[in-house]
Amino acid sequence: MTPELVVQLARRSFEATLLLAAPLLLFSLLVGLLISVFQAVTSINEATLAFAPKIVAVMVAMVIFFPWMMSYMSDFTREIYSMIAMMRR
């Protein structure tokens, strides 16, 4: 196993992690921002008001992006399994 292969594998793993987490994090960020603006406008300072909609937003994002996420993860897994032959050398 060469150092270049290890670096490539680590880079691809980090890239996959970021790409798979991005839609969920962006939905949560957007809903959090909208709730924060709503709280600032109405002077409501309730901590649970921001928490519950974020959970719902992440669940909705998961339903929307799940097919793409599974496809990406299975492609990545196939790529890793195909690299096993190169790792033995």
Number of C-alpha atoms within 10 A of each C-alpha: 10 11 8 9 13 12 11 12 14 12 12 14 14 12 11 16 12 12 13 18 12 12 17 19 16 14 20 22 15 13 20 18 13 13 17 17 12 13 16 11 9 9 10 11 11 9 9 8 14 19 14 10 15 20 14 14 20 19 15 14 17 17 10 13 14 13 11 12 17 12 11 15 15 12 12 15 12 11 11 15 12 11 13 11 9 11 13 8 7
